[in-house]
Amino acid sequence: MNSAASSLSRRQWLGLAALGAGLADPQRIFAAPAPAPGGASADARVYDIRGFGASGDGKTLDTAALQAAVDACSRAGGGVVLVPAGTFLIGTVELRSFVTLRLEPGARLLGSADGRQYRAADAIPLHGDSTLEDGNCGLLFAVEAVNLTIEGPGTIDGQGLQFHPPTRGALPPSGRGGNDRPYHLLFYRCRNLRVRDLELYESAYHSVRVVQCTRAYFDGLYIHNRVNYNNDGFHFISCEHVAVSNCTVWSQDDACALFGSCRFVTVTNCAFSTRWSVFRFGGGTAENVAVSNCIFHQVFGCPIKLHCGPGSRFERLSFSDLVLSEVTGPINFSVGPYAHRRGGAAPAPGRARPGEPPPIVRDVSFSHIHGTVTTDPPPLPDYPFAGGYGAGEKASCIAINAAPDAVVERIAFDDVHLVFGGGGTAEQAARRELPLIFGEYFDTGPMPAYAFYARNARGLTLSNVRFELAKPDLRPALVLDRVEDVAVNGLSVQGDPGAESVARFTAVRQALLSAVRLLRPAAVFLQLEGPDNAGVTVDGGDLSPAAAPLACRAGAQPSAARLRG
C-alpha cells in the first residue's frame, strides 16, 4: 500500500467503495470538513478566531473573540486556536491548558495602545517574594497551564512606546506605566510550555516573563524590545528544565535574566544585543546552567553578570563557545551583601541579615570565548532614548569581587582571547582599595586592571588566555587581591612600557604561572605588594620583553616568589 493510500481514514475508504458503485461524488468525499458552529473545525479541533467574530482590521478590538476561541478550545479538551493573516487588535487574553495558539504567516496580534484594555492576573502574587514584585499584567498570560504552545510564524507587537512617559513623572500615552505595564507573554507555574517561531516586537515591559515554570522550551524567536525602560528579552524566575535555542534578542535591558532559583537551564545558538546585560543572575540558587554557541554584539553593560547575595548559591555554570563583538564588561561577579545606590552615587555597603549564610559561587567555567571589549561604546543604533555611559562601564574588565566571608572557588577560564579597548590612566591603575561590593552597575568607577581583576577567591584557573590592547593602557592586565590557589598556564599578555607592571599581586598565595609570554615591552612583569604574598612561582615562558621580571613594594618580600626557567 502506498503512503497516500495508507493515510486515508476508514470513512474515506468507505466513500471510495461507494464511489466505485456510482453512488458518491469524489469532491464531496475528500473536501475539508465544514466548520462546526462557533468557528471550530469539527474533525481537527481548529478554532479560527474569525469564526468567533474577530475582524482583523487592526482597528476593531478583537480581545473578546480571541478569548472566546481560547475558552471554547479549552472546554473541548484542547486543540489549535488559529490566528489567520491580518492585524488583530487586542488587550489582555488568558491562555489555557492543552491549547496551541498558532499565528499564521501574515498574522499579527497588536497590543492595544489603550491601557484600559489590560488587566492584572490576580492569581499571580505580588507579595511574599521580592522577585515577583515587577507586575502581573500580560498581553497574553497563563496560570498553571499544562501543555500550552504558542507558535508562529506570525508576529506579536506590544506597541511599547505608548507606555513610555514623554517626560519623567508624566503619564504615558496609554495611561498605564510603571510596574502596571503589560508583558508580551507572562507565564506562572506552567508545565510543558512551548513558544516557537514567533516575532515579538516592542513590549511595554519584559517580552517573555516566566515564573516558577517547569519544562519550558523557547525556539526560533526574534525579540526586538527597545522602546521602553526595563525592556528585558527573557526573564526567568525560579524555573526548572528550561531550553532556549535559535533565538535573536535585541533588548534594552537584560536579554536573559535568571532570578530566584533556576536549575537545568540551557541556552544555545542565540544572538544578543542590549544596553545592559545578557545573562544576569540575581539571588536565589542557580545551578546546572549551560550557555553555548552564542553571539554578543553591542552589549553595553555587561554580557555576563552574577550578583550573588547572602543566602544565595550559584554552582555548576558553564559558558562556552561565545563570540563577543564590541561589548563592555565583559564578565562581572559581585558576591556579598547587596549594595544600595544613593541617588546615583557610589553604592553604600550592604549588610547580611543576622544568621544569613554567606553567598556561594563555585564551579563556574568560561571556555572558547573570543572577541572585542570596547572602552568607547557608541549609542545603540535603534535605541530611541538619549543616554550616556558611566566611567565604570567604559573602563571595565573581567571582574571577580567577593566579600571576605563569601565562598568563591573553582572558577576557570580556558581559551579566552580578548582585545580590550585600552585608554586606562595611571590614576586608574593606582587604585588599591575598591568598594567591598561593586553592585550591579559598575558604580565603583574605572577598574584598576584593563583585562582581569579578582579579589577574595580561591581555586582560580586561567589556561590558554590571551589579552591584547587596541590602544595603550597604563593599567596592569592582571590584578589579584587576596586570592589563593591560582594556576595560570599559557597566558599571552600585552603590557605597556609606561605602566608599573603587567600583573599585580596582593596577598596572593600558592600561585603557579607557567608558559607566560609577554607580547610587548614592559617595565615589570609581576609586582608583589604587601607582606602577605607567599608561594608564587613563575615557571618558564618568555618574559624577556620586560625590563624586570619581578618587583616588590609595600613590604613584599622577594622570597615570596620564585622565577624558574
Rosetta blueprint (number, residue, H / E / L):
1 M L
2 N L
3 S H
4 A H
5 A H
6 S H
7 S L
8 L L
9 S L
10 R H
11 R H
12 Q H
13 W H
14 L H
15 G H
16 L H
17 A H
18 A H
19 L H
20 G H
21 A L
22 G L
23 L L
24 A L
25 D L
26 P H
27 Q H
28 R H
29 I H
30 F H
31 A L
32 A L
33 P L
34 A L
35 P E
36 A L
37 P L
38 G L
39 G L
40 A E
41 S E
42 A L
43 D L
44 A L
45 R L
46 V E
47 Y E
48 D E
49 I H
50 R H
51 G H
52 F H
53 G L
54 A L
55 S L
56 G L
57 D E
58 G E
59 K E
60 T E
61 L E
62 D L
63 T H
64 A H
65 A H
66 L H
67 Q H
68 A H
69 A H
70 V H
71 D H
72 A H
73 C H
74 S H
75 R H
76 A L
77 G L
78 G L
79 G E
80 V E
81 V E
82 L E
83 V E
84 P L
85 A L
86 G E
87 T E
88 F E
89 L E
90 I E
91 G L
92 T L
93 V E
94 E E
95 L L
96 R L
97 S L
98 F L
99 V E
100 T E
101 L E
102 R E
103 L E
104 E L
105 P L
106 G L
107 A E
108 R E
109 L E
110 L E
111 G E
112 S L
113 A L
114 D L
115 G H
116 R H
117 Q H
118 Y L
119 R L
120 A E
121 A L
122 D L
123 A L
124 I L
125 P L
126 L L
127 H L
128 G L
129 D L
130 S H
131 T H
132 L H
133 E L
134 D L
135 G L
136 N L
137 C E
138 G E
139 L E
140 L E
141 F E
142 A E
143 V E
144 E L
145 A L
146 V E
147 N E
148 L E
149 T E
150 I E
151 E E
152 G L
153 P L
154 G L
155 T E
156 I E
157 D E
158 G L
159 Q L
160 G H
161 L H
162 Q H
163 F H
164 H L
165 P L
166 P L
167 T L
168 R L
169 G L
170 A L
171 L L
172 P L
173 P L
174 S L
175 G L
176 R L
177 G L
178 G H
179 N H
180 D H
181 R L
182 P L
183 Y E
184 H E
185 L E
186 L E
187 F E
188 Y E
189 R L
190 C L
191 R E
192 N E
193 L E
194 R E
195 V E
196 R E
197 D L
198 L L
199 E E
200 L E
201 Y E
202 E L
203 S L
204 A L
205 Y L
206 H L
207 S L
208 V E
209 R E
210 V E
211 V E
212 Q L
213 C L
214 T E
215 R E
216 A E
217 Y E
218 F E
219 D E
220 G L
221 L L
222 Y E
223 I E
224 H E
225 N E
226 R L
227 V L
228 N L
229 Y L
230 N L
231 N L
232 D L
233 G L
234 F E
235 H E
236 F E
237 I E
238 S L
239 C L
240 E E
241 H E
242 V E
243 A E
244 V E
245 S E
246 N L
247 C L
248 T E
249 V E
250 W E
251 S E
252 Q L
253 D L
254 D L
255 A L
256 C E
257 A E
258 L E
259 F E
260 G L
261 S L
262 C E
263 R E
264 F E
265 V E
266 T E
267 V E
268 T E
269 N L
270 C L
271 A E
272 F E
273 S E
274 T E
275 R L
276 W L
277 S E
278 V E
279 F E
280 R E
281 F E
282 G E
283 G L
284 G L
285 T E
286 A E
287 E E
288 N E
289 V E
290 A E
291 V E
292 S E
293 N E
294 C E
295 I E
296 F E
297 H E
298 Q E
299 V E
300 F L
301 G L
302 C E
303 P E
304 I E
305 K E
306 L E
307 H E
308 C E
309 G L
310 P L
311 G L
312 S L
313 R E
314 F E
315 E E
316 R E
317 L E
318 S E
319 F E
320 S E
321 D E
322 L E
323 V E
324 L E
325 S E
326 E E
327 V E
328 T L
329 G L
330 P L
331 I E
332 N E
333 F E
334 S E
335 V E
336 G L
337 P L
338 Y L
339 A L
340 H E
341 R L
342 R L
343 G L
344 G L
345 A L
346 A L
347 P L
348 A E
349 P L
350 G L
351 R L
352 A L
353 R L
354 P L
355 G L
356 E L
357 P L
358 P L
359 P L
360 I E
361 V E
362 R E
363 D E
364 V E
365 S E
366 F E
367 S E
368 H E
369 I E
370 H E
371 G E
372 T E
373 V E
374 T L
375 T L
376 D L
377 P L
378 P L
379 P L
380 L L
381 P L
382 D L
383 Y L
384 P L
385 F L
386 A L
387 G L
388 G L
389 Y L
390 G L
391 A H
392 G H
393 E H
394 K H
395 A L
396 S L
397 C L
398 I E
399 A E
400 I E
401 N E
402 A E
403 A L
404 P L
405 D L
406 A L
407 V E
408 V E
409 E E
410 R E
411 I E
412 A E
413 F E
414 D E
415 D E
416 V E
417 H E
418 L E
419 V E
420 F E
421 G L
422 G L
423 G L
424 G L
425 T L
426 A H
427 E H
428 Q H
429 A H
430 A L
431 R L
432 R L
433 E L
434 L L
435 P L
436 L L
437 I L
438 F L
439 G L
440 E L
441 Y L
442 F L
443 D L
444 T L
445 G L
446 P L
447 M L
448 P L
449 A L
450 Y L
451 A L
452 F E
453 Y E
454 A E
455 R E
456 N E
457 A E
458 R E
459 G E
460 L E
461 T E
462 L E
463 S E
464 N E
465 V E
466 R E
467 F E
468 E E
469 L E
470 A L
471 K L
472 P L
473 D L
474 L L
475 R L
476 P L
477 A L
478 L E
479 V E
480 L E
481 D E
482 R E
483 V E
484 E E
485 D E
486 V E
487 A E
488 V E
489 N E
490 G E
491 L E
492 S E
493 V E
494 Q L
495 G L
496 D L
497 P L
498 G L
499 A L
500 E L
501 S L
502 V L
503 A E
504 R E
505 F E
506 T E
507 A L
508 V L
509 R E
510 Q E
511 A E
512 L E
513 L E
514 S E
515 A E
516 V E
517 R E
518 L E
519 L L
520 R L
521 P L
522 A E
523 A E
524 V E
525 F E
526 L E
527 Q E
528 L E
529 E E
530 G L
531 P L
532 D L
533 N L
534 A E
535 G E
536 V E
537 T E
538 V E
539 D E
540 G E
541 G E
542 D E
543 L L
544 S L
545 P L
546 A E
547 A E
548 A E
549 P E
550 L E
551 A E
552 C E
553 R E
554 A L
555 G L
556 A L
557 Q L
558 P H
559 S H
560 A H
561 A E
562 R E
563 L E
564 R E
565 G L
